[in-house]
C-alpha cells in the first residue's frame, strides 16, 4: 500500500503529511520575500523575479472602502495563514481565482495542489503539479509529490520516472528511495524493488517499516531471508502486528526450523494478548482457534485451557473454541472440567436439535474413567444411533457393556463392527474373552488367534492371556472332539 511508508518519524505519517511538509517549504510568500529566493535548477524563463513582479499588488490602490477587493499580496497572506491552520477549503477558495489572474505563480499553484490533495481531489492536484513541472522541471518537491500521488492513485508506471528523477538528483532522498521501491514492487519488478529497499536501508538501517516492507516483498519467494528483517522490525517497534503475524506464518510454514512452531505460537499469543478486546470477526475467531490448536499440538494443553477459559470469560468463545477447550481439559487431565463442559455442550446441542455423536463419545469416555459404566453405555449407545457407521461408537458401547457383564449385548455390538469390516486386534480380543465367558469355546479360540495374528506386541498382558487361554481351549476342544 502506497500510504504505508517504511520510515521513522515523518516517514511513518501518511502521504498527506509529506505533502504538508513540502508545502511548508513553498508557502505563498509575499513578493518581497520571493525576491530573495533562489530559482530551482533548470527553471524555465519564468524566474522567481518574474513571478514576483506578476504578483506584485498595485501600491496605490484606487479604492479605500472597507469592501475593497483584497490585493494579490493579501490573498497570498490569507492563503498562507489558511495552510498553517489546515484550512484547505479556504486555500482552494483563495488560490483558484488568484491563479486564474496569475498563472505563472508556481508557489501559489504548489500550495493549491497540496490543498487539493488534502481534500481528496488527487486528479486536480496531479494536474497542477504537472503544470508546475512544465515550467519548473527542476522543482524536486513538486516532482516527488506528483510521483507520490500517481503511486497512491494506482499509476505506478507514471510515478516511476518522477521518483527516479528525484533519486538521480538526490541519491540520499529517503522518501523517494522507499517510494521507488514500492513503485517497482507494484510494477512486478521484485529484483529491482529489493535493491531499492536495500538502498533505503543503507540510508535508514534502523527503520522498522522499511524492514517490514522488504520482508513483505521477500516472504513469498525467500522466506528465510524475510525472517531476519521481520525480527529486526519487531526489535525496533514491538507494535508492528503485521510483522508479528507474518513471521509467525513463515515459521509455521517451515517446521523443520528448530523451535519454529513454539516461536510461532508465542508470536500469535503476543498478538492476541495485545488485542484482548478485539471485536468479534471471523478472522479473529479463526486466529484464536488456530492459536489454541497450536498450543494443543505443542503439548501445551494447560496453557491452551487457560487461554480458552479467558476467551469464554470475556464472552468471545465460539462452538469451535468450546470444543477445543474440552479437548484441552481432557489432555491436561482436568476430568472434572471436561465432564462439566461436555454436559453443557451436550445439552446445548440437544436443545438445538443438532445432537453431536462425538460429544456423546467424549462424555461416555469420561464416564468410563470414573467407572460409571451405566451412563457410559447410554452415551455410547446414543452415539451408535446418531452414527450407525461408526465402528468406534459400537466398539466403545461393547466395552461398556462388557464391564456391566452384559455379554450378549457385547456380542451384538461387535456384530455391527464386523458388518462394518472394522475389526481390530482390540475387538478380536474383546469378542474372544466375551465368547469365552459365554462358553462358546470354538469361536472364542478363533478370535484369540485372530487377536494374536494382528497384535503388534503393544499389549503384552493381553497377548499372554490370549496364548494361555488358547492353549486351554485347544486342549478342551480336542477333548470333546472339536479339534485335532
FIGUMI-447532 format. One record per residue: residue in one letter; x, y, z of N, C-alpha, C in turn. Coordinates in pm, whole numbers, plus 50000, padded with zeros to 5 digits. Layout:
// FIGUMI-447532
AXYZXYZXYZ/...
END
This chain:
// FIGUMI-447532
X500854988050000500005000050000500885012450000/X500575021449910501445032949899501365042150018/X500305041450096500195050050212501005045250330/X501525033250323502345028050432503795029750393/X504455039150461505805042850422506765038050527/X507765030350488508655024550587509745033850632/X509425043850709510455052950759510075057850897/X511065062350970510825067051106510325081451105/X509715085351219509255099051241508335103551128/X508805113351047507985118450938507565107250845/X508445097550824508175087150727507025078250766/X506655078050893505535069750936504195076650912/X504215089450875502975096550854502425093050716/X501095094850696500535092250565501025102250464/X500705099650340501215107750230500865122450247/X499685125250305499295139250319500265146750409/X500795140250510501765146950597502985150850518/X503405142150428504595145150346504325157150258/X503115157350200502785168650116502795181550196/X502275180850318502275192550404503705196950434/X504565187150459505955190250486506565198250372/X506295193550250506885200550137506195213750109/X504905214050139504195226550117504755237750204/X505155234250324505695244550412507005250150359/X507645242550270508875247650210508575258450105/X507345258150055506995267249947505735275249981/X505595279150106504435286950144504345299550058/X503125303650037502925315149946503495327750010/X504735330249986505385341850047505005354549972/X504955365850041504745378649972505855380849871/X505585387949766506605390049663507905395449716/X507855403549819509105409149870510025398049916/X509455387449981510295376350025510675367549908/X509775366549812510095358249696511275363749620/X511495376749626512585382749551513915376849591/X514065372749719515365368149765515575353349744/X514535346349699514645331849682515465328549560/X516175317149567516955312549452516085304049363/X516115306149230515275297949142515785283649140/X514875273649123515295259649114516175257348994/X516885245949000517715242348886516825240048765/X517385242848649516705240348522515355247148515/X515235258948581513955265948578513725271648439/X512455274348410512095279748280512395294748277/X511975301348171512205315848160511375323548262/X510345316748322509575323448427510375322948556/X511185333148581512015333248701511185337248821/X511815335248938511145339449060510825354349054/X511735362148997511515376448989510315379548900/X510185371748789509055373948700507745371148773/X507735359748848506515356148920506195366749024/X507235371249095507015381449198506455394149138/X507035398249023506575410548959505125409048914/X504795397048863503435394948815502445395248930/X502905390849048502005390149163501995402949245/X502925412449215503055424549299501785432949290/X501175435949403499965444249400500285458749367/X499265465349322499395479649298499575486549433/X500675493949448500975500149578500085512249604/X499325516349502498435527749519497025523549480/X496365516349564495025511849531494085523649516/X493165522449423492235533349396491065533249493/X490785521449553489635520649644490105520749788/X489405527849872489755528250013488615522950100/X487555518550037486395513550112486755500850185/X486015498350296486225485950371485885473750288/X485095475550182484695464250098485595462549977/X486705469449973487605468549858488155454349845/X488325449549722488845436149698490255434949753/X490625423549810491985421949862493005422349751/X494145427249783495235427549686495825413649670/X496575411149564497235398049549498095394649669/X498825404649724499645401849841498775397049957/X497635403449977496755399450085496175385350064/X495865382149940495345368749908496385358149944/X497645361049907498705351349936498915350050087/X498845361150157499005360550302497865352650367/X496635354750317495495347450370495635332450341/X496125329350222496305315250186497365308750274/X498445316350300499485311050388498935308250527/X498125317250579497545315250712496595303250711/X495865301550602494935290250592495685276950588/X496825276950518497635264650513498125261050651/X498615271050723499135268250857498015263950952/X496775267650922495635263751004494965251050952/X495545244750850494975232750789493575235250734/X493335247350692492035250950633492155249950482/X492135237950433492435235550292491325240650199/X490095240150245489005245350162489195260250135/X489615267650237489855282050218491025284350124/X492075276250135493215277550043492735276249899/X491915266149873491405264049737490555275849693/X489695280349783488805291649750489605304349717/X490735306249785491555318249760492415316949636/X493035305149617494075304049515493555300649377/X492405294249367491905291449231491635304249152/X490905313949208490745326449131492035334449119/X492875333649222494165340749215495005335649098/X495055322349082495865316548973495275319148836/X493965321148832493365324848703493915338148655/X494245347048751494815360148716496335359948715/X496955350548786498425349948796498885335648771/X498745330448650499005316248621500465312448635/X501385322248635502805318548642503325317148785/X502505319648886502945318949025502965304149068/X504115297749049504175283449077504115280549227/X504505290449310504375288249453502905286849492/X502105295849443500665295149472500065282349414/X500525278349296500005266149235500405253849316/X501635254149369502075243049452501165241549574/X500875252949638500045252349757498605248649725/X498125252549608496805248249566496795233149542/X497835228049479497905213649455497915206049586/X498665211149681498705204849812497315204749877/X496635216149874495305216949935494325207549865/X494425206449735493545197349661493795182849701/X495065179349720495375165649760494845162649899/X494855172849986494365170950122492845170250128/X492165174850026490705174150021490245163249926/X491105153549905490785141549827490375145049683/X491155153849625490985156849483492325154449414/X492795141849417494135139049364494275142049215/X493225139749138493345142148994493615156948967/X492905165749037493145180149019494535183949068/X494955178049181496295181049233497365176649134/X497185164949076498155159948978498265169648860/X497125174648813497165184048701497965196548733/X497825201748854498585213748891500065210748907/X500405199348964501835195948974502445194648835/X501705188848744502215187648606502425201348544/X501525210748572501715224348520502955230748580/X503185228548708504375234148773505635228748705/X505665215748685506865209548629507085213148482/X506015216948414506185221348275507035233848268/X506925242448372507715254748372508905254048468/X508835244848568509895243648668510315228848679/X510915223348577511235208948577512215204848685/X512935214348741513905210948845513355212048986/X512075214749001511495216249134511195202249191/X512135196949270512055183149314510875180449406/X510505190349489509375188049578508085185649498/X507895193249393506715191249308506795177749238/X507975174149192508125161349122507885149549217/X508405150649339508185139949436506715138749471/X506065150149499504645149649533503815144049420/X504185147349297503475141849182503655126649177/X504875122249199505125107849199504345100649308/X504295106849428503545100749539502065099649506/X501515110349448500085109949415499785099949305/X500635099149206500425089349099500485075149152/X501435072549241501515059249302500295056549388/X499875066649465498745064849556497435062749482/X497345067649360496115066049281496195054349184/X497185045649204497255033449124497895034948988/X498825044248975499505046348847501015045348866/X501515033548907502955032448935503825034748813/X503365031048695504175033248575504415048048550/X503375056348576503525070848558504345076948671/X504265070848790505025076148903506515073448890/X506875062348826508275057848822509255068448774/X509065074748657510075084348610510265096248704/X509205100348771509325111748863510155107848985/X509905096049039510665091749156512125089149119/X512345083549002513725081348957514455094548939/X513745104648891514375117848872514775123749007/X513955122049107514305127149240515545119949293/X515595106649276516755098949322518005102949246/X517865105249115519035109349035519595122549087/X518705131549125519145144749173519625144049317/X518955135749399519305134649541519335119849580/X520445112949557520515098549585520215094849731/X520385104349821520145101249963518745105150008/X517855107649915516485111549950515725099149998/X515425098450126514875086350185513435083750139/X512595094050141511205092150100511155086949957/X511885093249870511875088949730512415074849715/X513425071449794514005058049785512985047249821/X512255049549931511255039749973510115039149873/X509645050549826508535050749732508935044849597/X510195046449560510665039949437510605024749453/X510995019849569510915005449594509465000549587/X508545008049647507135004249641506625004349497/X507065014249421506635015249282507135003349200/X508374999749219508944988349145508244975449185/X507884974349310507144962549355505764962049290/X505104973549283503784974149220503854971049072/X504994973549010505204970648868505694956448845/X505684948348952506114934348943507564933248897/X508394941448959509834940848934510524938149069/X510324926049122510774923249259512274924649279/X513064920749180514514921749196514944936349211/X514374945049125514704959349133514164965349264/X512964961149303512394966249427513244962149547/X513734949849543514604945149653515854953749663/X516464956949549517654965449550517324979349602/X516134984449564515744997849609515524998149760/X514894987749813514724987049959516084985950028/X516994978749965518334977650022519014991150031/X518864999349926519445012849930518775021250038/X517455019550054516755027050158517245023050296/X517505010150316518005005750446519425010650472/X520195012850366521505018950386521365033150440/X520325040050395520075053650443519465053750583/X518645043650613517955043150744517935028750794/X519075023750842519165009550881518285005850999/X517845015551077517025012651195515565016551174/X515135016451051513735019651023512935006751017/X512055004951114511304992351125510394990051005/X509775000650954508824998850845509494995250713/X510724999750693511444995550572511784980750582/X512204976350699512474962050718511204953950691/X510064958850740508814951750718508434951450571/X508584962650503508244963150360509114953450280/X510414953150311511304943950240510924929450272/X510564926750396510154913150433508894909050358/X507944918150344506734915050267507064911650123/X508054918450068508474915549931509144901949921/X509974898550021510754886150016509944873850055/X508944875450139508254864050200507754853650101/X507114857449989506574847049900507644838149837/X508824843549813509844835849741511074832549825/X511394840849923512594838750005512264840650153/X511444831750208511034833750348512184833550447/X513234825950418514374825750511515094839150514/X515054846550403515644859950402514694870250463/X513394867550453512414876950509512434876750662/X512634865050721512514863550866513434873050944/X514724874450908515574883650985515084898050981/X514524902250868514004915950860512784917550949/X511964907150959510794907851046511224908451193/X512214900451227512704900851366513304914551398/X514024920051302514604933351323513514943951336/X512474942951253511374952551261510714951951398/X510494939851450509864938551581510774943351693/X512084941351676513024946251777513004961551783/X512784967851668512754982451661511404988151702/X510344980651674508994985651703508094973851737/X507874971551865507084960051909505614961251875/X505164972651827503744974451793503404969551654/X504384964951578504144961051439503504947151433/X502184946851442501474934151439501604927051305/X501684934651196501844928351065503134920251061/X504194925551118505464918251122505334905851210/X504644907251321504474896051415503714884551348/X502614887651281501784877351220502484871151099/X503174879251021503874873750905505004864550948/X505764868551048506844859951097506284846851151/X505174847451223504564835151274504164825851160/X503574831451056503144823050944504334816850870/X505434824350858506624818950792507224807650875/X507254809151006507784798651092506914786151085/X505604787951081504714776451068504954768950938/X505254776450834505424770250702506694761950694/X507614763650787508864756150784509144750450923/X508384740150962508574734551097509904727451115/X510674725951006511994719651020512954728551099/X512664741551107513494750551187513314747051334/X514374744451406514234740951548513464751551626/X512444747251695511644756551777510704765251698/X510514762451567509704771351483508264772151531/X507654760651560506254760751598506064767451734/X506984764851826506884771151957506984786351945/X507924791051860508074805551841506854811451772/X506334804351671505134809151602503964810251699/X503814800151783502734800251882502874812251975/X504094814952020504324826352109503984839552039/X504294840751911504004852951838502504855151825/X501774844451795500324845851789499774849751927/X500334843652031499894847052165500144861652200/X501294866952157501594881052180500574890052111/X500244886251988499264894251914497914894351985/X497444882552023496144881752089496164888752225/X497304888052295497404894952424497384910152405/X497904914852294497914929252266496514934352230/X495654925152185494324929252140493254920652206/X493174920852337492204912152405490754916152381/X490534928552342489164933452326488764934952180/X489474928052093489104928751952487654924151932/X486954931151844485564927551818485484913751754/X484304907851766484064895051701484244896851550/X484944887751491485074887351345485564873551309/X485184868651191485664855251151487174854151154/X487864864851115489324864251111489904862251250/X489404869751348489954868551483489484855751551/X488264851351520487824838251572488734827251519/X489064828051391489954817951331491334818451395/X491824830651424493144831751483493154826051626/X492124828851702492034823151837492014807851830/X491244802651738491154788051721492514782351681/X493164789051587494464784251540495494784451651/X495484795151730496414796251842496194784951942/X494934782351976494634771452070495064758052013/X494864755851884495274743251820496794741651826/X497504752651802498964751851809499434748451950/X498804754452048499164751152186498934736352215/X497804731252171497504717152195498474708152120/X498774711651996499704703551916501124704151970/X501424714852043502754716552101502794711752246/X501804703352282501734697552417501634708052527/X500964718952495500744729552594499244730252628/X498714718752673497274718052697496844726952813/X497654728152916497294736653028497204751152983/X498174755552902498164769252851496964771452758/X496664761152677495514762152587494234763752668/X494104755852774492904756752857492774770552921/X493874775852971493834789153035493414799852935/X493964799252813493614809052710492134807952674/X491664795752654490274793752612489304797152724/X489694794652849488854798752961488714813852966/X489824820852943489784835552943488924840652827/X489004833852714488194837752599486714836052630/X486374824952696484974822752735484534833252835/X485374836052932485014845753036484764859652977/X485474862652867485294875652802484104875752706/X483404864452697482244863652609482604862652464/X483814857652435484274857252296484454842952244/X483854833552312484034819752268483094816652152/X483364805652086482544800551977482394785551999/X481464778951931481364764451945482684757251917/X483424761951819484704755551787485704757351901/X485724769251962486644771652074486214763752197/X484904762452218484424754252330484864739752314/X484794734752192485224720952167486724719452193/X487504729452154488934728852181489214729452331/X488424737252403488594737852549488314724152609/X487314717252558487014703752607488214694552586/X488814695152468489994686952441491174691052528/X491294704052553492374708752639492214703352781/X490984703352830490714697552962491094682752965/X490714675652862490994661252857492504658652856/X493214666152771494654663852759495414668252884/X494884678052955495544682553078495044674953200/X494244664353177493744655653285492794662853379/X492154673153330491164680153410489814673553384/X489614661753444488414653953416487154661053464/X487244667853578486064674853630485634685953535/X486594693653489486274704253394485734698753264/X486344687753216485904681653091484484676353104/X484174669853217482854664153234481794675153240/X482064685653316481104696553327480864703253192/X481944705453118481794712152989481104702952889/X481404689952892480764680752798479254680252822/X478834680552948477404680652978476764693552925/X477454704752946476944717652896476804717452744/X477824712352678477804712352531476774702352478/X476644690852544475644681052502474244686852515/X473984693452626472664699452648472354709852542/X473344718152513473134728552411472894722352274/X473654711752242473494705352111472124698752100/X471714691752204470414685052200469274695252192/X469414706252265468364716552262468284723552127/X469374723452053469374729751920468934720051811/X468484708251851468064697851755469204693651664/X470424694851715471594690451638472494682251729/X472004670651776472804662451866474134658551801/X475144657451884476514655651837477064642251884/X477304633151790477784619851826479154620351891/X480034629151843481384629951901481314634052048/X480404643352079480264647352219479784635752306/X478904627552252478464615852328479614606052349/X480484604652249481654595952266482584601452374/X482794614452373483664620552474483044619052613/X481764622052622481074621052751481114606652802/X480884596952713480934582952753482304578952802/X483354583852735484714580652777485014586452915/X484524598752938484724604853070483994596853179/X482794592353148482074584153245482784570853269/X483384565253167484134552653183485304554853279/X485964566453268487144568853352486774570053499/X485524573653527485084574153668484284561753705/X484354551453620483724538453644482194539053651/X481634548953586480174549753577479784543353445/X479824530053443479664522653318478234523453264/X477264525053349475874525853304475674538253218/X476094549953270475944562253191476854562153069/X478024555853083478914554652968478244546752857/X477634535452894476964527052794475824534652727/X475064542352805473974550152747474504560452647/X475604566952684476174576952593476684570452465/X477364559052476477884552252357476744547052270/X475694542052334474544537352256473924548852177/X473834560852242473294572452169474194575952051/X475474574452068476414577251957476194567451842/X475904554651874475644544851766474364548351691/X473404553951762472164557951695472394569651600/X473234578951644473504590851562474434587851445/X475354578451466476324575051361476414559951347/X475434553751282475424539051273476584533251191/X477354541751125478524537051051479814538851129/X479694542151256480874544651338481294532051413/X482374526051370482904514251440483374518051580/X483874530351595484334534851727483194534951827/X482024539851785480884540451875480464526451919/X480384517051825479984503451860481044496551946/X482304499151920483374492951999483324498052143/X483164511152159483084516652294481834511752368/X480734510752293479504505552352479704491252400/X480384483252320480644469352358481524468752483/X482524477752491483414477752608482654480952735/X481744490852729480954494452847480034483052887/X479434476552789478534465452819479294453852884/X480534451552840481324440752899481544443353048/X481834456053081482074459453222480794459053304/X479654458753236478364457053303477924442453303/X478814433553255478524419153245477364416153151/X477114425053057476084422852956476744416552834/X477074403552845477894396952744477154394952612/X475884392052619475134390652493475064403952420/X474944414952497474964428252435476304431252370/X477384426652432478714428552374478794422052237/X478294409352229478374402152102477564409251994/X476384414352029475564421451930476254434351883/X476874441551976477564453851936478754450751845/X479464439751878480624436351795480204430551660/X479004425351650478504421051519478384432951425/X477984444451481477914456651399479294460751350/X480304459351437481684462551395482114453251283/X481784440551296482174430851193481494433951060/X480214437851065479504441350942480124453650875/X480694462450956481374474250900482774471050851/X483184458150865484524453750827485584462450895/X485374464551026486244473651101486854466951222/X486954453651221487564446651335489034450451348/X489484451051473490884453651505491334443051604/X492614443351640493084433851740492304435551869/X491914447951900491154450552022489784444152019/X489074445451906487734439351901487824424151896/X488874418751833489054404251835489234399451979/X490024406752057490264402552195488984403752279/X488264414952261487034416752338486014405952301/X485904402852173484974392352133485404378852190/X486734376352189487244363452237486934361552386/X487224371552468487004369652612485514369052645/X484694376052563483244375452587482694361652551/X483084356652435482644343252395483154332752493/X484354334952543484934325752642484034325152767/X483604337052811482744337452929481384330952902/X480904331952778479624326052742479734311052714/X480954305952716481154291752693481164287652549/X481304297252458481394294152315482874291952282/X483324279752308484764276952308485404278752170/X484804273052068485454273351936485564287551880/X484474295551874484644309451826485534317851917/X485544314452047486464321552136487904318752097/X488214305752074489564302152033489944309151903/X489024309251805489314315651675489624330451692/X488894337151778489124351451797490404354251875/X490774345351968492084346752032493194345851928/X493034336751833494044335051729494094347251637/X492934352651605492914364951521493584376451596/X493334377351725493974387851805495494386351801/X495994374151823497444371851824498054374451688/X497314371851584497824373951448497914388751413/X497064396951475497034411251440497674420151545/X497924414951663498524423251767499964426351732/X500384438351762501744442751727502694442551844/X502324435751952503184434952068503024446352165/X502074455352139501894466752228501024463552349/X500424451452350499574447352462500064433852516/X501224433652579501824420852620500954413052719/X500274419952807499444412752904498304405352835/X497644412152742496554405652670497074394352581/X498264396352524498834385752441499144373452525/X499664375652642499944364352732498634357052766/X497594364852799496304358952832495744351152713/X495874356852594495324350252476496054337152449/X497364337052466498114324652441497724313952544/X497624317952668497294308152773495884302752755/X494934311452723493574306752704493454298452577/X494234301952477494204294052353494664279852380/X495704278652460496184265252493495104257252565/X494464263452664493434256552741492224253052655/X491814262552569490654260052484490944249052382/X492154249552326492504239252228492494225552292/X493004224652412493014211852484491574206952507/X490674216152546489284212452571488584208652441/X488864216152334488244212952206488694199452154/X489924196052178490414182852137489744171852222/X489564175252349488964165252436487544161852393/X486834172152347485454169752307485324166752157/X486504165252092486484161151953486174172051854/X486334184551895486064195551802487324200051730/X488464196251778489744199751712490664187851724/X491544186351627492544175651633493864180751687/
END
